[in-house]
Each structure stands twice: as C-alpha cells, then as structure tokens.
Amino acid sequence: MKSSVIIFPGSNCDRDMDVALTKFGFKNTMVWHNDQSIPKSDLIVLPGGFSYGDYLRCGSIASKSNIIKSVIDFANSGGLVLGICNGFQILTETGLLTGILQQNKYLNFICKNVFIKVKDKKNKYFKNIKKEILELHIAHNEGNFFCTDQELKLLEDNNQIAVTYCNSNGLENEEDNPNGAIKNIAGIFNKNKNVLGMMPHPERMIDKYLSGEDGSLFFENLLGNLG
Amino acid sequence: MQVTEAVAIDHGLKKDEFSKICNLLKRIPNITELAIFSAMWNEHCSYKSSRKHLKKLHTKGKQVIQGPGENAGVIDIGDDDAIVFKIESHNHPSFIEPYQGAATGVGGIMRDVFTMGARPIANLNSIHFGSPQHKKTKHLLRGVVKGIGGYGNCIGVPTVAGQTTFDESYNGNILVNAMTIGLVNKNKIFYSKAAGLNKPVIYVGSKTGRDGIHGASMASATFDDKIEEKKPTVQVGDPFTEKLLLEACLELMADKSIIAIQDMGAAGLTSSSIEMASKGNLGIELNLSKVPCREEKMTPYEIMLSESQERMLIVLENGKENHAKKIFDKWNLDFAVIGKTTNSKKIELIFNDAKVAEIPINLLAENAPMYDRKWKKTKLPQRLKLNKDNFKSLSISDCLKKILSNPNISEKKWIWDQYDHTVMGDTIQKPGGDAGVVRVHGTKKAIATSVDSSASYCYSHPLTGGKQVVCESWRNLISVGAKPIAITNCLNFGNPEKEKNMGEFVECVEGITEASEYLDFPVVSGNVSFYNETKDKGIKPTPTIGGVGLLKNYNKMITLDFKNIDNIVYVIGKTEGHLDQSVFAKDILNEKKGPPPSINLFNEKNIGETVLNLIQKKLIISSHDVSLGGILTAVSKMCIKGNKGLKINNLKGLTNKYEYFFGEDQARYIVEIPKENKEEVIEILNKNSVHFDDLGIIQEKNLTFNGDINLPIEELSDAHKYWLKEYMEN
C-alpha cells in the first residue's frame, strides 16, 4: 500500500507519521506543500503541527496551499484522506469536513492520554478494529470541535461521528471531554467516510515503550482494510 | 550624538571602563562603537565577574567532545552519535514580560543547539517563582508556562522534564532557565570559529527590528521601580520562523558549505560577528545597509544592538551562496550576503557607503574587563537543637499530607500537561518521574535528563549546596537506569558587586567543581545570570544543574511507580535523620536555620554505581531517589504512581521516627525488589559495603506503619496532586 504525507512549513508530526506508516507496511512518500501533484497513493495524510505557524486561524493558510487542490480532488474521487490534529483543522478549513476546531474550553494547550470510543465501523478506518475503546494521545490548543445544530444532526444521521472522548469504560461524560468539544467529538468523517479528521495522535502510540500501543491497532487495522 | 562619559554610563559602562575604552582606541568612540563596547563588555556577554572562577570548573573527560566556550557542549554517546546540550537563563525578560521572556528563552537555547548541527530532541526547564501569596506569582507562572509551551510545542520538540519551585526570595526576580538537548553525528558538528579570508558572511532568518535593543545590558543590571519601562528591551518570539530556520539550517548542514555558524542571541549581530571573527583570529567587514530590516530607517546603532529573534550569521565557503540561498528561499527565510572575513583583525562596519565603526577585535574580546571581585565565605551554620518537645504533639500522617501538598513537592501536572511531551515519538519516560527519557531515534539507546537546584541548601551553605545539586542530578539519572555522563549549569545569583552574593557564587562553583570532578560528571556548557536583585533584595543562590545520562539499551529503563504486591522495598544508603533545612523543619517545625545535609562523595559514587548495577542486572524494578521530604515523601510518590500501598516494617533501633522518615540525608534511593532477587541484591549491597534498610513490603491500597500511619492511597494522592491546579484555577 502506498501513502503520502504532506509537509507544510510548520508541520511537526510529519516524521512521526512517516515512521508509523512505514513501520506498519506502507510505502510512504513525503510531499512538499509547494508541489503541484501527489504520487499515486492509497492514503494521503495531513500530519499534525502548526502549518504556516497557525497564523490567521489554525489550518486556514494550509487550506489554500498549492498542494491542497490535489488533496481535495483525491478525496472527491473517493481516495482516503486522514488528517490528524492540525491535519483535522486543515480538513475543516478546506470544507472536506464539517465544523470548526475552536480553542480548548479551558484555554490551555493539553498534552495527555485520552480514551476514545469508536462510533462507527462501517468505514475503511475502523472496520474490524479489535477494540471499541482506544487509548490515544492528544496534544493541542484548538481541538474543541463545534458545528451548528443542523450540521450535527447530519453528522449523527449519517453516522459521520468517528470517535468520541470517553472514560476507560466508554462513558462519554463531560469529565473526560478534554477540550469542550460538542458531543465529546474527537473525530469525524465526510459523508462518504473516505475522509477522516481526528485530534488524537495514533502515530505517538505505536510501541510498548511509548504511552501505549493502541495506535498500532489503528494502523494495522487500516492497512488490513486496504489490502 | 556626542559620546561622553555620561552617555557611556547610560549604556551600563563604568567610568573606568569608559576611560579604558578611550585608552585602548586612543580616541573617543562614536556612538555605534560605544554601543558595541557596551554590548560586549556587559556582564551577560563578557562574564567579567565570573570568568576567573568559571575557569576552575571541571570540564574534561573522555566523553567530552566540546566543553564550555561554544554555542553548546557536546558529548560522545558511542556509534558516531553525539549529544549537544546547554541550559540558559532568561530571568530578567521573563519577569518583565513572562510570555515573551520565557518563549524567547526556549527559542534561544534551541538555536544554540541546532547551530551546532544537532536536531533538538528534548527540552527541559527550571522555573522559580516568588511566594504563592505574592500578588504577581500566579500571573508570572501562567505567562511563563504558556510562553514555554507556546514556543516548544510549535517547534515540535518534546518538553520532557522540569522543575518548579516557589520561594519568597524570587518575589522580585523570577528565574526561567531553559535547556535543550540535541542529537548530531559526531563527525558533522558545526562550530562558530571563522576561517579563511574573503569568505562571504551571510545573514539568514527573520528580519531585524527594533526589539530587544539593550536586552543584554538590561540582563546585566538589577531592577528598580521602573521596570515597566524596560518592556521594549524584551524580544518577541516567532516559533514558526524558528521551525523554518531549524529545518533550513539542518538542510544546508547536510553538505560542507558552512565554515562557521553562530546564532544571534544576546547582543545580536554584535556578539555573533565578533565571536566568529575572534575565534578565527580574523577581521570582519559588515555592510549594514544589506541587513534585512523590518522597520524603516534603522540606524547602525540599532541594527548592531537589536536582539530580534530567529536570526543566524554564517560564514560560507566561496561559491556556495546560490546553493545556500536556494535552501533559505525554499523555507521562505531572508538571506543576505552582508559582509566578508578580512585579515584586518578589526570589525569594520559600513553603512550607506561610509565607514561607521572600526574596532580591533581583541579590544572587544580579550581586553574585556575581568574582575576579581571581593567575596565572603559562608560559615557552616550550627546544627538545630531539637528535642522531644518539638515532636510531641505531631501526627506523622498529618505531617506527611502537609508535606505532600507543599508547593515545592506537590505534583506539577498542571504545568506539564501544557507542554507537548510526546511529539517526535521517542519519549519513553514522561514528566513526573526522576528524569525524562527519550530514545535516540532508530537505535537501542536512550538519553535520560533532569534539571535540579536546591536554593535553600545553597543559601544555608553554598559549598555544600553546590555539591548537593550535582549529586541530586546524578541520582535522578541513576534512578531511571542511566549512566550519568555530563552536566550543564545555569548559575543564577544576586549582585556580584556584593561580597556575600559573590561569595555564594564562588563557593557554589567550588562545590559543583568538587562533585563533578569526583563523579566524572563534567560541566560542558552553561551560563551565568547575575543581578537577580530588586531594590537591594537578591535571590537565594540558585545554581541549576541540567544532567544528561545514557541508557545503552532502553529496555533496561525503570520508573518509580511501585509495580507488584508482595515485592520488597529497601532504602539504599544510610539514614541519619538530618532535619535541618528540610521541608519538615520549615513546614512543620517552622525552623529555617541549620546546615544542609552533608555530602559524602565517596558514598554518593559507590551507592549510585551499585544501584545502577542492580538496575542493569534487572534485579530491581522500581527506583526513586530520596530528596525533598525524605523517605516517607519518596515512598508516597511511588505508591501514588503505582496505585499500590506499602506496609512499612517495624524498624529496629528507630529512635526518632520523624528524623528517620522526613530527614533529607543524601545518597539514598528507595528500590523495589522482586522476592526472588532478594538474596542476590543483598549480596551485591554487602559486597560493595552499601548500607540498606529493609523498609517494607508492597501491599494493596494503604500506606501503613505500626499504629502510626494508615493512609489509603487516594488520601495521599489527593494531598499530592491538587495544590497547583487549585492555586492556578482559583
């Protein structure tokens, strides 16, 4: 399987994502934001970081970059596009995903392990995943997902909510919502579920010496579903 | 502007320094030249009060590739890998403007490290605030933490360890010390020594603005009531540009285009250009009209003194200009050829086709003043005379809970949750342990690192305090299973013109030297911050030690949390019950006098090496050094982290349980031993003549000791975890 990771100036999880994809068997290529085209890929990843310094608004300048048209075309033709953290913010700015990511409710950057609940398995990302609740890591200042009531209803009706923050038993309570996201939303799909944006970083949880290994489950499963 | 003695004094120079300048030049300098002298001769850049004593530091060892004197120190960790690291203060600016002060402190130290060709792999910080009750403390703490996070998080370097303390001596002068560790191939290290004539001098990075002018002079003076007026001397950071600069520099460093490189830190273009030329014994000519400026009509004076951030000066090989420019264009950074190296051994500045300054380099560097300041020795205070009555009405459980919630001991999660500590995917021990640990990417090796300081000990007896901080750093690295390799120091002191403060400095340095020499734990980099004083009140002497250790195989790393029920717990090292200067003495007995615990370097080394041996043999599975708050505080932390209890044995010959449990004797560790390893552990301890106490057995849920203590872990945890969060959120 082939993947491409887009590097924007200010991306800082690009290498981590490359390490993770390669570890689980993807043949990965790094693509510079000023390039006009992306090599043939089964998966495109927009990594975390502070693209263009997060100036203006997180993800907004990246959503106007040279490479982004190719990403949008790829997504619209059904290709898998995964945005993690800043990548999720970029995807909402391009309009590929609904809603926005506001500053965290308590106004601080948060870096810690969280539990997330897999809400939908009828998609390439989570089909066959062995656990309902994953322990992943978050590190962000603007992860507070928000959308209109109408948009939320559409997300719910189409099962586009991918993952939600919860406690270790899967209870989606306010206490375990780290950033104030509406309905504890940690990640969403587009309508066709080929585009996934989520705040947690699976690439930081890929071996037993790190904060946990549930990121491995995510990547192994994804690769299996693409094979 | 006509330069007079009064103008010179306004620039922070002393009368006799100004006359020395005139004598050396054989004329009166013009205003730009005066600015250059003032920048190079201030305390911050010239180390004029400290140089004499810093020479004594122990800086050598077979592990040392580069000691003090470069942008950062470099140590060998085998297989062509080297670690570049340094700690630096940003105290004065952080008090004036906490967010930008702290942010640019982090930015500056990261530049020092990647200037040498290393990719930063870990950040640390040691931050010290006034009393929690002081009206500015909360605001300063919030700003500093946001600034450190704002910068480090954006660059994408994990902040893996740190230290936060509160003491009223910092009410008017907070301390912000930032440390960065980088990884480099030892054959591809870049230095700041220029070489060769007519080599192009290149300016890269951000444009120059009027921010930070006189920053280095500001950091070389004490504060008064008018510090608000000093705000414009604080630089403004842009971590995004720094990230681009980092990537662009490392890209250019992949080949051999660079002869010398130096970041523009304190005193900006002045000190970077002079340092490169001075080290290469060359001259340098700069055309200031070519310096990229972001403000209009900047004068040579302003350009030379600006401390705008995220800028580098590079001496390139001839003919590499276009190649280098392409890389900086790719990263959208300014690139300008602004001068060349010369054989004049002078710094010559051209502006609008006219020469605006001409100074022989040796006058600025070698001829900089060096003072042998008067200093006073601190006598070892008398021991406290404690008797039974002091302890009569105390409850040991209440004492423990109070100590666990002491601002200097309570958990600092509120802070480290705001720092990205897992980016780069190699953090295998997060903040909250004895040391942060990051893997050397793609290898079996890992680097352990910790920052430590003990201002109360240093204040009470600087010589002992200096030794103690080095030993504490050593123990923290040992505790996670790393072999300590080298240290960096940030020497934060009051006004060196006062004999007492100068004495504290001299004796702390002496203590650091003695310990680091004995432990083969050399100092490879550092900085000095004097004049941490407001309205005549100085800080307690606070030398901060950043330690680096190596794990050859990271699968041998251990953590401090208790692991399994029924395992045995020992205190390794002897407990005498030294309560003077302990948290117990201060918090419970309200007694601030007395000497700090003494340091026995033989024991320190012997016990440390023995514990490390036990870890490497996988005979012990948790370890934690005993420091502030003594044994009971240390085991409580291990209980809380592991969510396990401990049944403390009925200890034989215990005369005073308060002294035993809360004394802060040095060279001690608490370790967890699986039952089956007990005999082998005892054999090794006996063979090395290491004293140990059989403290107890791990049990479920409660910390117990005879009838005296029976505390559920939740109660310990509640006492330990919430002080800072509640303080900051109320």
HADDOCK unambig.tbl for C-alpha pairs under 7 A between the chains (distance, minus, plus):
assign (segid A and resid 9 and name CA) (segid B and resid 244 and name CA) 6.75 0.50 0.50
assign (segid A and resid 10 and name CA) (segid B and resid 240 and name CA) 6.06 0.50 0.50
assign (segid A and resid 10 and name CA) (segid B and resid 243 and name CA) 6.36 0.50 0.50
assign (segid A and resid 10 and name CA) (segid B and resid 244 and name CA) 6.97 0.50 0.50
assign (segid A and resid 12 and name CA) (segid B and resid 155 and name CA) 6.83 0.50 0.50
assign (segid A and resid 12 and name CA) (segid B and resid 156 and name CA) 5.14 0.50 0.50
assign (segid A and resid 13 and name CA) (segid B and resid 423 and name CA) 6.84 0.50 0.50
assign (segid A and resid 13 and name CA) (segid B and resid 424 and name CA) 6.88 0.50 0.50
assign (segid A and resid 16 and name CA) (segid B and resid 424 and name CA) 5.75 0.50 0.50
assign (segid A and resid 16 and name CA) (segid B and resid 425 and name CA) 6.00 0.50 0.50
assign (segid A and resid 49 and name CA) (segid B and resid 154 and name CA) 6.78 0.50 0.50
assign (segid A and resid 50 and name CA) (segid B and resid 154 and name CA) 5.96 0.50 0.50
assign (segid A and resid 53 and name CA) (segid B and resid 240 and name CA) 4.77 0.50 0.50
assign (segid A and resid 108 and name CA) (segid B and resid 418 and name CA) 6.42 0.50 0.50
assign (segid A and resid 109 and name CA) (segid B and resid 418 and name CA) 4.78 0.50 0.50
assign (segid A and resid 110 and name CA) (segid B and resid 417 and name CA) 5.35 0.50 0.50
assign (segid A and resid 110 and name CA) (segid B and resid 418 and name CA) 5.03 0.50 0.50
assign (segid A and resid 111 and name CA) (segid B and resid 417 and name CA) 4.90 0.50 0.50
assign (segid A and resid 111 and name CA) (segid B and resid 418 and name CA) 5.98 0.50 0.50
assign (segid A and resid 111 and name CA) (segid B and resid 419 and name CA) 6.36 0.50 0.50
assign (segid A and resid 111 and name CA) (segid B and resid 420 and name CA) 5.43 0.50 0.50
assign (segid A and resid 112 and name CA) (segid B and resid 417 and name CA) 6.33 0.50 0.50
assign (segid A and resid 139 and name CA) (segid B and resid 420 and name CA) 5.98 0.50 0.50
assign (segid A and resid 204 and name CA) (segid B and resid 422 and name CA) 6.91 0.50 0.50
assign (segid A and resid 204 and name CA) (segid B and resid 425 and name CA) 5.14 0.50 0.50
assign (segid A and resid 209 and name CA) (segid B and resid 428 and name CA) 5.60 0.50 0.50
assign (segid A and resid 210 and name CA) (segid B and resid 427 and name CA) 6.53 0.50 0.50
assign (segid A and resid 210 and name CA) (segid B and resid 428 and name CA) 5.25 0.50 0.50
